[in-house]
Amino acid sequence: MALSFHNTSRNLLKGAHHPSWSCRIAFRRPQLLARVSQLPSSSDIVELQHLNNLHNQRAASILSVDVQNDAGGPDYSLVQRNLALELVRVTEAAALAAGRWFGKGDKNAADQAAVDMMRKVLNSVAMDGVVVIGEGEKDEAPMLYCGERIGDGSMFPKVDIAVDPLDGTSLTSQGRNGAISVIAVAEQGSLFDPGPCMYMEKLAVGPQVDPDSVSLDYSVRHNIKWVAKALDKPVSDVTVLMLDRPRHADLIRQCRDAGARIRLISDGDVAGAIEVAKAGAPVDMMMGIGGTPEGVIAACALKCMGGHIQGRLWPRDEKERAAAIARGYDINKILLMDDLVRGDDVFFAATGVSDGDLLRGVRYYSGGASTNSIVMRCKSGTVRFIETYHKWTKPSVTNISLDDSDDSTAMNRRTNGNGSNTHPYGGATRGRGAGQRPPW
């Protein structure tokens, strides 16, 4: 339709005011003479020119591959597609694999299953990514190591990737709540590199709190007071979330002396930080010392949600302190949101492995499973909660059927000798009557 309009308007513009145009029509085709009065006037043609220009502008913006940059190649300065909607398949696959080890007492196996599936699905995503927040160095492969290139090899977009295939390995192995699989993606060079410091002090608040009113340099009492003021509630109703660690004994005492309530979690401070920014959540702020990689991932999520986080590197010993200083890190500097993640081309996705306040865990059915995920994009400010049902009879990168077999070598098997469906870990899929019916 657009092409037809374009050609029609172009022809009208070329011939509508030819000196002998109407005479030729009258002589050669008298039957068209009565229609001459219906042809466009000068004002109509100006309007057609305007509409045609708008049409061309829209086509150029939609087909961004045709827009050239200064180097003569495609201009991808504005990421048009919502990469987070593709990344959720990554966390779903990791959660489905890790959830199989829920309550089995083997946290390494749970973590390895999540890593393997996350890498497999990540390499199918159209992007050129580098892991900057991962699970170790290259010599610790097959973990998703820092510096690993991820994606299908596409030239664009070039991105930094922060991953935690299983945030809460101990939670999963012990059969406890709050484990998630998480990934964040941002423009290349925009994510903070934690270097040798694997821990940091953190202070996270929701969107209602002015980030300038709280600081890691201020007293605990001051920060709690200003959070209470921003949320229009008494200090006694403020709930502070932190990891249950011996190092937080003094922080817990200060919070209680200020009159606030304490909520302790054993692991999973990424999900905890997200809860702070979620409307109606049971916590109001997060404080304490936790992992630096988790702090960067949490910053990506909070930036998408409008929340705020501060951090300050916390070397565990003099050796780590000296290594950080030698690499140029200022260990006394407070890292604000834009220090942890720059720009607004930020995408975040997480899927629940075990039940938590933020996300429901994986549910396995006879013939499938369901997952609950959160997907966010900073540029648009959208936050989506996604419920996905996976059917083993329609295998894909996320539809990984699992049973009680421990054989993890048959990742590519889909059917057995008699043609019935076989899941990637070996063994035929159980029939509908063997267990709970799925909701589809």
N, C-alpha and C positions, 0 to 999 in steps of 0.2 A: 504493500500500500504506500509506504514511504517513497519507494523508488518510482512508482507511478505518478505520485504527486510531484516529485522532483522533476521528472521529464516533462510533465504537462506544463508546469510553471515555466520551465526553461523555454519550451516552444512558444508559449504565449509571449514571453518577454522578447523573443527574437523577432516575431512576425506581426505582432498586434498593430504596430503603427507604420507598416509599410505603405508608401503613398498610393499604390494601386491595388491595395489588398482587397477592399470592398468591391471594386469594379470587377476584379477577376472572379470573385465569388459569384457576383450577379450574372456574369456572362457564361461562366462554365457550369455553375450549379444554381439555377434560379431557386430551387427548392430550399436552399440554405439562406436566401436573402432575408427571410423573415426572422432568422435567428441572429442576424448581425447585431441587433440591438441588445442581445443578451451577453455579448462578449465583454470582457473586462474593460473598465474605464481606466484612466490614468491612476486614480486613487486606488482602484482594485489591484493594479499591477504593483504599486508601491507596497501594498499590504502583502501581496504574494512574495515580493522580494524579502520582506521582513520575516515572513513565516519560513521561507526557504533557508534563510540564514540561521534561524533557530533550529531548523531540522538538521542542518550541517553541524552546528555546534553540539547538539545532543549526540549525533553519531560519533563525533570525535571524542566526546567524553566517555561514551559507553565503550567504544572500541579503543581503550587506552593503549593497546599494543601499537596503534598507528601513530601515536603521539611521539615525536622524536625529541630526545634531549640534545644537549650541546655536543655530545660525543657521537651523535648520529644513530644511537640505539634507542630502544624503547624506554620511555620514561615511567618508572615505577615508583616515583617519589611518594605517591599516595596509594596505599594498599587498598584496592577496591573490594577484594573478596574478604569475607569474614573467616579468617584462618582458624579461629577458635572452634567453629562448627566442624572443621575437619580434625582438629586436635582432640575433640571429645572421643572420637573413635579410638584414639591412642590410649587414653586413660581407661576407657571401657575395657579394652582388650587386656590391659595390665591388671585391672581389678578382677576381671573374670578368672585370670590365671592365678593371681595371688589368693583370691578367696577360697580356692580349693584347699589351701593349706591352713585355713582358719581353725584355730584350736588344736593343731596337731603338734605343737611344741617345737617346730623347726623353723626358726625365723630366717635362717640363711636360704632354705629352700623356697620359702615364700617370697623373699626378696629377689632371688634368682629367677623365679617364674615370672614375676612382674617385669623385671629388666628385659628378659628374652622377648616377651610379647610386645613390650613398648618399643624396643628397637625394631622389631619386625614391621610393625605398623607405621612407625615414624618414617621408615625408609620408603614407604609408598606415598607419602605426602609430597605434593609439588612445591618444593622449596629448596634452598641451599642454606642449610643451617649448621651452626657450630655449637657444641655443648660447652657452655661457660660455667654452668652450675650443674655438676654431675655427682658421681659417686666415687671419685678417686682419680688416679692418674692412669696413663695409658698402660703401664705394666700391670695394672690390676684388672685388665679386661678378663672376662666378658662384661664387666660393669659398663654403664654408660659413662665413659671417662671424659674428663675435661679436655677439650680440644678435638673430640671426635666429630667428624662431619656426618650430618644427618640429613635425610631427605632423598628425593629421587634423582638428584643431580641437576634439577632445573636451575637455570641461571638466576631466576628471580622467584620470589623475593629472597634477599640475603638477610638472614636473621640470626640472633643469639637465642639460645635455648637453655632454659633452666628446668631441670627435671628432678622429681623424686618419685620413682616408680612405685614405691611403697613407703609412705610417711606413716610410720607406726608398725615397724616389723615385729616388735615385741608384743604390741597390742594384738596383731593378727595371730601370731603363734600361740599366745596365751588365751585366745578366744575372747578378747575384750573389745569394747567399743571404741570408735573414733579413728580407725585406720582409713586412709584415703590414698588414691593414686593421683598425682598432680603433675601438671606441666604448664610452663609459662614461656611465651615467645615474644620477643621485641625486636626492634630494628637493630641491625648489626652495630656493635659497639656501644649499646645503650645500657647494658646490665653491669652492675658492680662486680668486680672480680675480688673475691674475699682473700685471695692470696694464701698465706700460711695461717691466718687466723680463722679457725673453724668455729669460734664462738663470738657472740656479741651481746651487749646489753640491748634490750628492746623496750620500746614504749609505743603501743598502738592504741588509737582511739577512733571513734566513728566519725561520720561526716558532719555531725552536729557540733563537734568540738573544734574551736579555732586552734589550728596547729601551733600558733605563736603563743598560746596561753599555757602550754605545757612543754616541759623540756626535761631531758635526762640530767641537766644541770640543776634543776629545781628540786626542792624537797619532795618526798613522797606525799606528805600532807598537802602541800600546795597543789600538786597535780591532781590529787583526788578531789580537792575542793573545787577546782575549776572544771573538772569533768562533771561534777554534781551540778554546778551552776549552769553549764551548757545544756545538760539534760533536764534541768528544772526538777530536780529531785533532791531530797536530803542526802547528806553524806552517808548516813546509815543505810541507805538503799543502794549505794554504789557497790557493784561486785567487780572485783579485780581478779583476772585470770592469770595464772602462772603455772609453770612446771613444778611438780612436786620433787624438789631436789634439796639436799642439805645446804647447798650454797645460798638458798633463798630464805634461810631461817630469820635473818635480820630484816629482810624485806617484808616478810610476813608479819613480823612484830610491828614494824612501822605502819603497815596498812591497818592493822587492828587498832593500834594506838590512835590513828586518825579517825577511826570509827567505821571504816569500810568492811565489807564482807569479802571473804576469800573463796575462790574456787580453784582447787588444785587438779591438775591433769598429769597423768604419768608420762604421756607422749603426745605427739601430734599438735605442735604449736602453730602449724600452718592453718589448720582448720580452726584453731582457737582464735587466731588473728582475724580470719574472715568473719567469724561470729561477732566480733566486736562491731563490725560495720553493718551487720545484718539487722534490719528493722525487727524489733520484738525479740531479739536474742536475750538470753538470760545473763549475759555478761556485758560490762560497760567499758572496760579497758583491759589491756594486757600489759604486764610488766615482767621484768626478769631477764635472766641470761639464757640464751638458747643458741641453736646452730645458726651460723652466718648464712649458709646456703638457704636454709629455711626462711631466714629473714628477707633475703632478696626475693624469693618466690612469693612470700606474703606481701611484700611491697607491690609486686605486680598486681596481685588480686585487689589489694586495698586501693590502688590507684584507679582500677576499673570501677570500684564501688564508691569512690569519693572519700574514703577514709584516709587516715594518716598514720605513718609509722616513722619512728626515729631509731637509729642504731648507733652503737659505739663499739669498736672492736675490743674484745676482751681476751688478751693472750692468756693461755693457761699456765705458762711458766716463762722463765727468763729466756729460754732458748727460742720459744715462739715469739716473744717480744722482740728479741734481737733480729730474728729473721724478718719480721714485719717492718722494722725500722730500716733494715738494710735494703729492703725493696721499695722504700719511699713512702710507706704508710704512716699517717699521723694517727697514732692510737688514741689520742685525746680528742680528736675531732668528732663532733656529732654529725652523723650521716643522716641527712634529711631525705624525704621521698625522692626528690630529683637526683640525689646522689646515688641512690640504690637502683633507680630505673629512670632513665631520661626519655623525654618525648611521650607521645600519646598513642603511638602505634604499638599497643600492648595487647596481647591476647592471653587468656587464662582458661584452663579447663581442669576439672577435678571430678573424680568418680569415687563414690563410697565403696570401701571394701567390707568394712564391718559397720554396724549401725552407729550413728552419732547424732549429735544435735544438729549438725549442718546437713548431712546426707545420710540416706538409708543405705545399708550395705547390700551386697549381692544376694539375690535370692535364686536358688537353683530349683528348677522344676523338671519334671519328666519330659525330656525333649527340648529343654531350653533353660533360659535364665533371664532375670531382669536386673537392670542397673539404674542407679539414680545419680545424676551428674549436675554440676553447675558449670555454666559456660559464660565467659565475660569478655567484653571488648571495650577498651578504654575510650577510643575515639568516638564511639556512638553512645557510650554509657549504658549499653544493654547488659542485663543480667538475666540469664535463662536457666531455669531448672528443667532438666530433661529426664523423662522416664523412658527407658528403652527396653524392649523385649527382644531377646535373641532366640532364634529358632535353629536348632542344630541341623534340621533337615534342609536348611538353606545356608550352607557354609559360606563364610566370607572371612575377612581378616579379623572381625570381632566375634563372629559366631563360632566360638571354640567350645565344643561340647566336652564335658568332663564327667567322669564317673569315678568309681573307687580304685581304678587301676593306677599304679604308680609308674607305668611305662610312659616316659616322656620322650621317647625316641621316635615315635610314629607321628611326628608333627604334620606330615603331608598326606597321611592316609585319610581318605574320605569314605570309602566303602570297603566291605570285606568280600569274601569270595562269593557269597550268595546275593550280593547286591544291596544288602541292608546297610543303613548308615553307620559309619564307624567314626568316633570322634578322634581328634588328633593325638590323644594320649593313649589310644588303644582301647579295644573292647567295643562291643556294639552298644548303640544308644538304647536305653531302657524304654519299654513301651509305655503308652499313656497310662495304662492301668497299674504300673509299678509304683507310682508315687503321686504326689500332689499334681493336680492339673494346672497347667499354665493359664494365665488370664486371657490369652488370645483365642 
